[in-house]
Amino acid sequence: MNRLPLLLLLALSPLVALAADDFTKRKADAWSAEEVNAILAKSPWSIEVQVFPAALLAPDEAQSKPIASIKRVPVTVGWQSSGIYRNALAKQFQGLTPEQLDEMTRPDDRFYVIEIFAADTLGVFDSVTEAELSAATSLEVDGTKYPLSFLVQPAELKAPRVRFFFDRGAGIPAAAKKAIFKTKARDVSIDARFKLDTMTWLGKRDLDGDIGEITPGEKRRREVQAAVLGTESPEFHRAVVDVRLEKMKDAKER
């Protein structure tokens, strides 16, 4: 008599899992608020790492607000350059103009961006120099390391986030299976392992948001960007974070 409920539970489990992952088959405007939170908190594009809360404080923070708890707290490592992740971030803002939404979600053809964020503070990442943090950071895909171009620390972002920009070069090969991101700031060590073959949105692997047709405007921007960066040194290439096209105002608008 007790076997029937167990068999039903086993039979229904795959269906429940399929429903939970259904947002990967739908566009952003069809996501629920719960699905947006799931994408950003615990999905193939976001990995939760447990750390001691006191370790996240900068030394001056530790003196002013000591934390006695020894219970670990979650810190999330997100593949921020992916289209699904950036669309989920954009859904958290109300009243975005079409131009603002396009800027937040457009494909990134130069960098793979990994971010770390916490609910309260990441002051420890401001307590080390950019050079120290850069030296302790890596992104490795099936044995190939991608160079870190630059990073943005929490103080500059004005939020408990730190972002790492890796030069994508020719891009991660389609056959690649695993990406390992590592970084360290004082006593906080982060090791996040992404399963690339599960990072699929709308039927295509999504690491940089390049999952649909490129608009004429974006195509033109990339052409200008290639012309600007193509003949310059690698140092110049890393120094130029972005290339944008802006429509010139006529004399009446000025």
Disulfide bonds with the S-S distance in Angstrom:
none
